Amino acid sequence: MRRTLSVLGVLLAGPAGLAGLAPPAAVAAVPSSTATLITGDRVTVRTAPGGRDTFEVQPAAEKGMARALAHLRLGGRDYEVPGTALPYLGRGLDLSLFDVKALLAGAKAPVDTKTFGAALAKQFKEDSARGHFGGEGLFAGGASFTLAGAPKRAAVQPRSVMRTVSVDATDIGGKPADTGMAFLYNTDDGNILASDETFNYFSGGTAKFSVPDGNYSAYGVFWTADADGNPTEMRFSAQPEFAVKADTTVRVDAKRANSKLTWVTPRPALLDDTGFLFRRAAKTGPALVVDFDAGPGVPISVSPTAVPVRTGALQTYPYSRLVSPPGLGTPYEYTLQKAAIGTIPQQRYVITAKDVATVDATYFSEYATVGRRQRSGMFAFEDVGGRSSHLIELPRKQTEYVSAAPDLNWFGGISKYVLPGPGSFPGWAGGQYEAMHRYQGGSSVTEDWNRFPLHPVGAVALLPLSDGSSYTRPGATRAGDLLRFALTPFSDNQPGHTGFGYYGEQRDTITGHYRLTQDGTIVAEGTPWNGSTTVDLEQEVGSGPSTLGLTVDAGRTGPMYHQSTASHTEWTWKSRHVEGATLPPALYCARGDDGPDRACAVEPLLTVGYTVGGLRPDGSTLSGPQSLDLAVGHLQQSAASPVAAATVQFSTDGTTWQDATVSPRGDGVFHADFTATTEAFRGTDVSLRVTASDAAGATITETITAAYHVYLS
């Protein structure tokens, strides 16, 4: 699954479900591991309960062909290949070097990954100027690089007559192609060709393959580059369907790719990042996917087709991010993708209000920083997915227009700042993930990222609970007498968001502690692993009806954190033995041997959402009268009782606490008023302490240190 960026994922379900990045809802509870490609690009992989994986890629380069990324699914395996490596696959660079699963299994790159990427980019620049790739510089004298410990494919004796398929092409300049790649795929059975038999290079205008009889699809990828090796144009030319019964020649000339990707948007917008996905599925076996993220500002052209394929399936779509021109007031951007099935349409798309959702987005940060934002869309037919992240200046308020379709799900996240470092999410820090969700065309929504105060939350599924395409693990469940917890500290107040928990970089001090009690007796206590995103706890308790208590502490200090630096949360609730309960398809209790285990019930822990009135994107309000709205509820899908009461206290020194005036507004909503003043030039922090209870006796008490800031003006 895939992909790029550096941030998040979407937990995708079963063989017919989605796949690609895991929705933060489930992210917290999904194991991940990170591999480094030979070029220095880092790939984080998450494995969903159903056994499917989601990939996130943090490119080592910000621009140029090294930033362009090709995700290839060949022979049922997934490869992440930077653009600078693509021309050398099989002629200097073994495909296994980009086999993420092989890297995660312990195979080692044969070079220093910190320097090889730059050396390869230099080689690409020189070879691009020569018009020929391989045999020079890094690859002089037949030098080649392979992955030590990578699985080897045994030689297979052909069981049928082999035919020569010549995939002929002229390049973008109209000459017989000596650059570019050809892909060939058997649409009867995706297992017929191995990964390294699926692609070849053009030489003298042709790329040759040896294959058995059957139905096939051919796809040509062409590019041009400037004197510095930066891509200036990409073309994708397809012959989606043809039969091979004898030696056969097909053409995928670059000039056939004459439909330039064009978005006509209601507001003026400039192309920033763009790519094109080609997916060809056989009647049986794994699909072929060539997903080329061309990078910032690179024009793309595609060959349209008119006749629907008859064997297997064909799905394609372009994806682009466009940004507002400078000087137009509040910035805005478009994140767009349009799918086609059966044929490849003309690539001019006129976007109207009904095609997109309008998102009023605010990104909060107490410091001026440069972070990363990822928004990835996946269609229902995809089995790989994900998009690159882009840099974003924080704090920030902007309008975002996002493609909406019934079969298009979105997920992603925000990094408050970027700093290379060890951990499950290399280079990302202080941010939030978002659960997989769907937008409705013509709708308007508000999304607040890292809005203070930050505190522990349980994951929330945003898709309908009957939708099993994405799995979410609730914050607390019980199966029999086994309790399971997955609570994520430093999460914001947007439903579906979860924070980075106990993950930090080398300059941070991260602390944490948890304690579980039954009728006042401690049954479990410990310290979360430094680097984990959640308090992830499994514990057996006594079977009789009892009152359970859970306390979670989290602290995070460092040069990039001033607000919401610590939280102390205490829950109590009544619990009993659970039998015969089953969660809906969108939720799961734990990983089972054959997929997600749903035989449990969600425990009725109380939840609190905070809305500080007049909070500015830098996490501050004006000195004087303050307002706070609380939304008190329960973990999703729990047997909730009516919310009974809530109290609020505040402190401007962290020691002396004062009561706020609290009034109920109905349906678990409470409004608090108080006055917090400061005479200090730098202002002062406001800490909050909230309690709430429900009719069944469940309680929550939460203290948030330096929840937000108050300034004189």
Protein Blocks (a to p, Z undefined) as FASTA:
>chain_A
ZZehjlcccddedjklcchiacfklmmmpccdddddfkopacdddddfkopacdddddfb
fgdjklpccdddeehiacdddfklmmmgoilpafklmmmklmmnopacfbdfklmmmmmm
mmmmmmmmnopaehiajlgghiacddehiacddddddfbdcdddddddddfkopacfedc
dddddfkbmklpcfklmgccdeehiacddddedddddddddddddfkopafbdcddddfb
ccdfbdcdddddfklmmcccddddfbdcddfbdcdddddddfbdcdddddddebghiacd
ddddfbdcfehjadddddddddddehiljadddddddddehiacdfbdcddfklpccddd
ddddfbdcddddddddddfkbcbecdddddddddddddddddddfklccdddddfbdcdd
edjbghiahiacdddddddehiacdddehiacddddddddfbdfklckbccddfbdcehj
accddddehiafbehiacekjaccfkbccdddddddeehiafbdcdddehiabdcddddd
dfbdcddddddddddddfkbcghkbccddddddddddehiacdfkbcfbdcfkbccfbbc
ddfbdcdddddehiafkopacedjddddddddddehiacdddfbdcddddfklmaccddd
dddebjhiacdddddddfbfnlpadddddddddfkopacddddehkbacdfZZ
